[in-house]
Amino acid sequence: MESSRYLGRMVSETVELRGHIIDSLILPKVLDEILARRGNFKIHEIKIGQNRVDQSFARIEVSADSSEKLDDLILRLRQHGAEVVEQKDAQLAAAPADGVFPTGFYVTTNQQTFVRIAGKEIEVKPAMMDCGIAVDRAAGCAKAIKFYDVQRGMEVVVGHQGIKVSPVQRSTSHTDIFEFMAGNVAIERPKSAVICEIARELKIAHEGGTKILVVAGAAVVQSGAGEHLEKLIEWGYVDLLFAGNAFALHDIESALFRTSLGVDFEKVDLADVSYENQMHAINAIRAAGGIAAAVDKKVLQRGVMFNCVRHKIPFVLAGSIRDEGPLPEVVTDAIDAQKAMREKIGGVKIALLMSSTLHSMAVASLLPADVKTLCVDINPSVISHLTDPGNFQAVGLITDIEPFLRELTGCLESLGAPKKSGGRA
């Protein structure tokens, strides 16, 4: 059978699916995609695995009423792992100018992706969404690049030909909390059980040397949950911290003056000096020469940022237009901040996105699809933005951050978490 042909006024292409396409919902997604885009399909062959570990196979003829619509449809199906029967090399075009992709460039997802060059499949690294693919034929490599990485003359993949995507599939050995509770977690779900399972996942990751990323918003400090995050750092359950100027500033203000946003933590009342302590905190750190210098000079002797410096935990503080100061370590250029995050996320396998809508969304777009992600926020709309019911690696939890972190550290203690840790550089 030819892989592409005209059926009356319809043009068709034959694609194949392999793997755990039933229990990972890949086959239903592909068929839904075809129907949603007004295409037609005919399943020529399907083999369903008899046991959980067995892979399945399907060969499907996909048709549309024009070549343009079929090309667009095949592009969408490739993102679910569909492979066109007729294997061809990827098409390349030169970037016309710095910062400009060639017309029709292939836009990546965060799934594992391969590009076929000279009959050989090359993995695209890193796996990151909303990028183009630059190919270096001499070096035999392909990488995902942003607009600011593009240099004139770079060879970039255009169209969808020669692209293979391998979507994340359900585990065949066991179902963890990320697969069991994938997608949004409703308010009435048993949060304590979910949090204890998350604690077990963190313990397994920590003992296996897996890199754990925490993205934290200012609400972590404002709610009084900072002390629980400090415990995670001390015990070695944080390897990388991403946050903004506000998080670091409120943490440092709390450490120096025991206030945050004009609230006295010790009296649980409005502080006499109101917001002035924020300005004094910024000034103290700037005078010391930065956060790390303030720790060395014993200006800063407690708090989350203090513990990051003390335990040698790398952090990236990304600024915004509303920041006061900002603190010296804050990266004020958005592109530079994104580059700094990209440089550090290599090897991350678990990410905790906590009470930070914009930072969480930004970081989620940088992470590969195989990173297990937990999003915690009191706002259900934030959860819906950051989780996908079809993503087996993401869990959303709608709750206040302080009870969550308090219970999480309690579960880790019950599982035998270390009382103290020297941290991991």
C-alpha positions as CSV (number, residue, x, y, z in Angstrom):
1,M,0.0,0.0,0.0
2,E,1.3,3.5,-0.8
3,S,1.8,5.7,2.2
4,S,0.1,8.7,0.4
5,R,-2.6,8.6,-2.3
6,Y,-5.8,10.3,-3.5
7,L,-9.1,8.8,-2.6
8,G,-11.6,10.6,-4.8
9,R,-11.2,14.1,-3.6
10,M,-9.4,13.0,-0.4
11,V,-5.6,12.7,0.1
12,S,-4.3,10.2,2.6
13,E,-1.2,9.2,4.6
14,T,-0.6,6.0,6.6
15,V,0.8,6.3,10.1
16,E,1.8,3.8,12.7
17,L,1.6,3.9,16.5
18,R,3.8,1.7,18.8
19,G,4.1,1.3,22.5
20,H,1.6,1.4,25.3
21,I,-0.9,3.2,23.1
22,I,-4.0,2.0,24.9
23,D,-3.3,2.5,28.6
24,S,-1.4,5.7,27.9
25,L,-4.4,7.0,25.9
26,I,-2.3,7.7,22.8
27,L,-4.6,5.9,20.4
28,P,-7.8,7.7,21.6
29,K,-5.9,11.0,21.4
30,V,-4.8,10.4,17.8
31,L,-8.4,9.4,16.7
32,D,-9.9,12.4,18.6
33,E,-7.3,14.7,16.9
34,I,-8.3,13.4,13.4
35,L,-12.0,13.9,14.0
36,A,-11.5,17.3,15.7
37,R,-9.7,18.5,12.6
38,R,-12.4,17.1,10.2
39,G,-10.3,14.3,8.9
40,N,-11.1,10.7,8.4
41,F,-9.4,7.5,9.4
42,K,-9.4,3.8,8.7
43,I,-7.6,1.4,11.0
44,H,-5.9,-1.2,8.7
45,E,-4.2,-3.2,11.5
46,I,-4.2,-3.2,15.3
47,K,-2.5,-5.5,17.8
48,I,-3.2,-5.1,21.4
49,G,-0.7,-6.3,24.0
50,Q,-2.1,-9.2,26.0
51,N,-0.3,-8.3,29.3
52,R,0.6,-5.0,31.0
53,V,4.2,-5.1,29.8
54,D,3.3,-6.0,26.2
55,Q,3.4,-3.1,23.6
56,S,0.6,-2.5,21.2
57,F,0.6,-1.5,17.5
58,A,-1.8,0.2,15.1
59,R,-1.6,1.2,11.4
60,I,-4.0,3.9,10.5
61,E,-4.8,5.5,7.2
62,V,-5.5,9.2,7.7
63,S,-7.3,11.3,5.1
64,A,-8.3,14.9,4.6
65,D,-9.8,16.9,1.7
66,S,-6.5,18.8,0.8
67,S,-2.8,18.2,1.1
68,E,-2.4,21.3,3.3
69,K,-5.0,20.0,5.8
70,L,-3.4,16.6,5.7
71,D,0.0,18.0,6.4
72,D,-1.3,20.0,9.4
73,L,-3.1,16.9,10.7
74,I,0.0,14.7,10.3
75,L,2.0,17.3,12.2
76,R,-0.5,17.1,15.1
77,L,-0.4,13.3,15.1
78,R,3.4,13.3,15.2
79,Q,3.2,15.1,18.5
80,H,1.4,12.0,19.9
81,G,4.1,9.7,18.6
82,A,2.6,8.7,15.2
83,E,5.2,7.8,12.6
84,V,4.6,8.1,8.8
85,V,5.2,4.8,7.1
86,E,7.4,6.3,4.4
87,Q,10.6,7.4,6.2
88,K,12.2,10.6,4.8
89,D,14.9,12.9,6.0
90,A,14.0,16.2,7.6
91,Q,13.9,19.3,5.5
92,L,16.4,22.1,6.4
93,A,16.4,25.8,5.6
94,A,18.9,28.5,6.5
95,A,17.9,31.1,9.1
96,P,17.5,34.4,7.2
97,A,18.8,36.6,10.0
98,D,19.8,36.6,13.6
99,G,16.8,36.0,15.8
100,V,14.6,34.9,12.9
101,F,13.6,31.3,12.0
102,P,13.0,30.3,8.4
103,T,9.4,30.3,7.3
104,G,7.5,27.2,8.2
105,F,10.0,26.1,10.9
106,Y,9.0,23.1,13.0
107,V,7.8,24.1,16.5
108,T,8.8,21.7,19.2
109,T,6.9,20.2,22.1
110,N,8.6,19.2,25.4
111,Q,8.4,15.5,24.5
112,Q,11.4,13.5,23.5
113,T,12.0,14.3,19.8
114,F,14.2,12.8,17.1
115,V,15.1,14.3,13.7
116,R,16.1,12.1,10.7
117,I,19.3,13.4,8.9
118,A,21.0,11.4,6.2
119,G,19.0,8.3,7.2
120,K,20.0,8.5,10.8
121,E,17.8,9.5,13.8
122,I,19.3,12.2,16.0
123,E,17.8,13.1,19.4
124,V,16.9,16.8,19.8
125,K,18.3,18.2,23.1
126,P,17.1,19.6,25.3
127,A,13.5,18.5,25.1
128,M,11.7,21.9,25.4
129,M,8.5,23.3,24.0
130,D,8.1,26.4,21.7
131,C,11.5,26.1,20.1
132,G,12.9,25.5,16.7
133,I,15.4,22.7,15.8
134,A,18.9,23.7,14.7
135,V,20.9,20.9,13.0
136,D,24.7,20.7,12.9
137,R,25.3,18.1,10.2
138,A,29.1,18.1,10.7
139,A,28.8,17.4,14.4
140,G,25.8,15.1,14.0
141,C,23.7,16.8,16.6
142,A,20.4,18.7,16.8
143,K,19.3,21.1,19.5
144,A,16.1,23.0,20.5
145,I,16.8,26.7,20.3
146,K,14.8,29.9,21.2
147,F,14.5,33.0,19.0
148,Y,17.4,34.6,20.7
149,D,19.7,31.6,19.9
150,V,19.1,31.8,16.2
151,Q,22.1,33.0,14.1
152,R,21.9,33.8,10.5
153,G,22.7,30.8,8.2
154,M,21.9,28.2,10.9
155,E,20.3,25.1,9.4
156,V,16.8,24.8,10.9
157,V,14.2,22.0,10.4
158,V,11.1,23.2,8.5
159,G,7.9,21.3,8.1
160,H,7.2,18.0,9.9
161,Q,8.9,15.6,7.6
162,G,11.6,13.4,9.3
163,I,10.4,14.2,12.8
164,K,9.7,11.5,15.4
165,V,8.1,12.3,18.8
166,S,8.1,9.8,21.7
167,P,5.5,10.8,24.2
168,V,5.7,9.9,27.8
169,Q,3.8,6.7,28.5
170,R,2.4,5.0,31.6
171,S,4.9,2.9,33.6
172,T,4.5,-0.8,33.1
173,S,6.1,-1.8,36.5
174,H,4.0,0.2,38.9
175,T,1.7,3.2,39.0
176,D,3.0,6.1,41.2
177,I,1.1,9.1,42.5
178,F,1.8,11.1,39.4
179,E,0.2,8.6,37.2
180,F,-2.7,7.7,39.5
181,M,-3.6,11.3,40.2
182,A,-2.6,12.8,36.9
183,G,-4.3,16.1,36.1
184,N,-6.3,18.3,38.4
185,V,-6.8,17.3,42.0
186,A,-10.3,18.4,43.1
187,I,-10.7,20.2,46.4
188,E,-12.5,17.3,48.0
189,R,-9.8,14.7,47.2
190,P,-7.9,13.1,50.2
191,K,-5.0,15.6,50.3
192,S,-3.2,13.9,53.2
193,A,-2.9,10.6,51.3
194,V,-1.6,12.5,48.2
195,I,0.9,14.5,50.2
196,C,2.2,11.3,51.9
197,E,2.7,9.7,48.5
198,I,4.5,12.9,47.3
199,A,6.8,12.5,50.3
200,R,7.6,8.9,49.4
201,E,8.4,10.1,45.8
202,L,10.7,12.8,47.2
203,K,12.4,10.3,49.5
204,I,13.0,7.8,46.6
205,A,14.4,10.7,44.5
206,H,16.7,12.0,47.3
207,E,18.1,8.5,48.1
208,G,18.7,7.9,44.3
209,G,20.5,11.2,43.8
210,T,17.7,12.6,41.6
211,K,17.7,16.4,41.2
212,I,14.8,18.1,42.8
213,L,13.7,21.6,41.7
214,V,11.5,24.0,43.8
215,V,9.8,27.0,42.3
216,A,8.4,29.2,45.2
217,G,6.3,32.3,45.3
218,A,6.2,35.0,47.9
219,A,3.2,33.4,49.5
220,V,5.4,30.6,50.9
221,V,7.0,33.2,53.2
222,Q,3.9,35.4,53.8
223,S,1.9,32.3,54.9
224,G,4.6,31.3,57.4
225,A,5.6,28.2,55.5
226,G,9.2,29.4,55.0
227,E,10.4,27.3,58.0
228,H,9.1,24.1,56.4
229,L,10.9,24.9,53.2
230,E,14.0,25.5,55.3
231,K,13.7,22.0,56.6
232,L,13.5,20.5,53.1
233,I,16.7,22.4,52.2
234,E,18.5,21.2,55.4
235,W,17.4,17.6,54.8
236,G,18.7,17.7,51.2
237,Y,15.3,17.6,49.5
238,V,16.0,20.8,47.4
239,D,18.8,20.8,44.8
240,L,17.7,23.9,42.9
241,L,15.5,27.0,43.7
242,F,13.8,29.3,41.2
243,A,11.9,32.3,42.6
244,G,11.5,36.1,42.2
245,N,12.7,39.2,44.0
246,A,9.5,39.2,46.1
247,F,10.1,35.7,47.5
248,A,13.8,36.5,48.5
249,L,12.9,39.9,49.8
250,H,10.1,38.7,52.0
251,D,12.3,35.9,53.3
252,I,15.1,38.2,54.1
253,E,12.8,40.8,55.7
254,S,11.4,38.0,57.8
255,A,14.8,36.9,58.8
256,L,16.1,40.4,59.7
257,F,13.0,42.0,61.2
258,R,10.4,39.1,61.8
259,T,7.9,41.0,59.5
260,S,6.5,40.5,56.0
261,L,4.4,42.9,54.1
262,G,4.0,45.0,57.3
263,V,2.8,42.1,59.4
264,D,4.7,41.2,62.6
265,F,5.1,37.4,62.7
266,E,5.7,37.3,66.4
267,K,2.7,39.5,67.4
268,V,0.5,38.4,64.5
269,D,-0.4,42.0,64.1
270,L,0.5,45.0,61.9
271,A,4.0,46.2,62.5
272,D,4.7,49.8,63.5
273,V,7.1,50.4,60.7
274,S,4.7,48.8,58.1
275,Y,6.5,48.4,54.7
276,E,9.6,50.3,55.7
277,N,11.3,47.0,56.7
278,Q,11.3,45.9,53.1
279,M,13.4,48.9,52.1
280,H,15.7,48.4,55.1
281,A,16.1,44.7,54.2
282,I,17.1,45.6,50.6
283,N,19.5,48.2,51.8
284,A,21.2,45.8,54.2
285,I,21.8,43.2,51.5
286,R,23.0,45.7,49.0
287,A,25.4,47.2,51.5
288,A,26.8,43.7,52.3
289,G,27.4,43.1,48.6
290,G,24.7,40.5,48.0
291,I,22.9,37.6,49.6
292,A,25.9,35.3,49.8
293,A,28.1,38.1,51.1
294,A,25.5,38.9,53.7
295,V,25.6,35.3,55.0
296,D,29.4,35.4,55.1
297,K,29.4,38.7,57.0
298,K,26.7,37.3,59.4
299,V,24.3,40.0,58.4
300,L,21.8,37.3,57.3
301,Q,21.7,34.3,59.8
302,R,18.4,32.5,59.1
303,G,15.7,32.0,56.5
304,V,15.4,30.2,53.2
305,M,18.0,32.2,51.3
306,F,20.4,31.8,54.2
307,N,20.0,28.1,54.0
308,C,20.4,28.0,50.3
309,V,23.8,29.8,50.7
310,R,24.7,27.7,53.7
311,H,23.9,24.4,52.0
312,K,25.3,25.5,48.6
313,I,21.9,25.2,46.8
314,P,22.0,27.0,43.4
315,F,19.2,29.5,42.9
316,V,17.9,31.8,40.2
317,L,15.9,34.9,41.1
318,A,14.1,36.4,38.1
319,G,12.9,40.0,38.3
320,S,9.8,41.8,37.2
321,I,8.9,45.4,36.5
322,R,7.2,45.9,40.0
323,D,10.3,44.8,42.0
324,E,11.7,47.1,44.7
325,G,15.5,47.3,44.8
326,P,16.0,44.7,43.5
327,L,18.3,42.5,45.5
328,P,21.7,42.2,43.9
329,E,21.4,38.6,42.8
330,V,18.1,39.2,40.9
331,V,18.4,38.8,37.1
332,T,16.4,41.8,35.8
333,D,16.6,40.9,32.1
334,A,13.8,38.3,31.3
335,I,15.8,36.6,28.5
336,D,18.9,36.4,30.7
337,A,16.8,34.9,33.5
338,Q,15.4,32.3,31.1
339,K,18.9,31.4,29.9
340,A,20.1,31.0,33.6
341,M,17.2,28.7,34.3
342,R,17.8,26.6,31.1
343,E,21.4,26.2,32.1
344,K,20.5,24.8,35.5
345,I,17.5,22.5,34.9
346,G,19.6,19.7,33.3
347,G,19.0,16.5,35.2
348,V,15.9,17.7,37.1
349,K,13.4,14.8,37.5
350,I,11.0,16.3,40.1
351,A,9.7,19.8,40.2
352,L,7.6,21.4,43.0
353,L,5.8,24.5,41.7
354,M,4.4,26.3,44.8
355,S,2.2,29.4,44.9
356,S,3.8,31.3,42.0
357,T,1.6,31.5,38.9
358,L,3.9,33.3,36.5
359,H,7.2,31.7,37.6
360,S,5.6,28.3,37.6
361,M,4.2,28.7,34.1
362,A,7.5,30.0,32.9
363,V,9.5,27.1,34.4
364,A,6.9,24.5,33.3
365,S,7.5,25.6,29.7
366,L,11.2,24.8,30.1
367,L,10.9,21.4,31.6
368,P,11.0,18.1,29.6
369,A,7.8,16.1,29.6
370,D,9.4,13.3,31.7
371,V,9.9,15.5,34.7
372,K,7.4,14.7,37.5
373,T,5.7,17.9,38.4
374,L,3.6,18.9,41.4
375,C,1.8,22.2,41.3
376,V,0.4,23.5,44.6
377,D,-1.8,26.6,44.7
378,I,-5.0,27.8,46.3
379,N,-6.3,29.1,43.0
380,P,-7.9,26.3,40.8
381,S,-7.3,28.3,37.6
382,V,-3.6,28.1,38.2
383,I,-3.8,24.4,38.5
384,S,-5.8,24.1,35.3
385,H,-3.1,26.1,33.5
386,L,-0.2,23.9,34.8
387,T,-1.7,20.4,34.6
388,D,-3.1,18.3,31.8
389,P,-5.3,15.2,32.5
390,G,-3.4,13.5,29.7
391,N,0.0,14.2,31.3
392,F,1.0,11.2,33.4
393,Q,3.8,13.2,35.1
394,A,1.8,16.1,36.5
395,V,-0.3,16.4,39.7
396,G,-2.2,19.5,40.8
397,L,-3.1,20.1,44.4
398,I,-5.6,22.9,45.4
399,T,-4.7,23.9,48.9
400,D,-3.0,26.6,51.1
401,I,0.8,26.3,50.9
402,E,1.5,26.4,54.7
403,P,-0.6,23.3,55.6
404,F,0.8,21.5,52.5
405,L,4.5,22.1,53.5
406,R,3.8,21.4,57.1
407,E,2.2,18.1,56.3
408,L,4.9,17.2,53.7
409,T,7.7,17.7,56.2
410,G,5.8,15.7,58.8
411,C,5.4,12.8,56.3
412,L,9.1,13.0,55.5
413,E,9.9,12.8,59.2
414,S,7.7,9.8,59.6
415,L,9.5,8.2,56.7
416,G,12.8,8.7,58.4
417,A,14.0,12.0,56.8
418,P,17.3,13.1,58.2
419,K,17.3,15.7,61.0
420,K,20.2,17.5,59.4
421,S,22.0,17.4,56.1
422,G,25.0,19.1,54.7
423,G,23.1,19.7,51.5
424,R,24.1,18.7,48.0
425,A,26.3,21.1,46.0
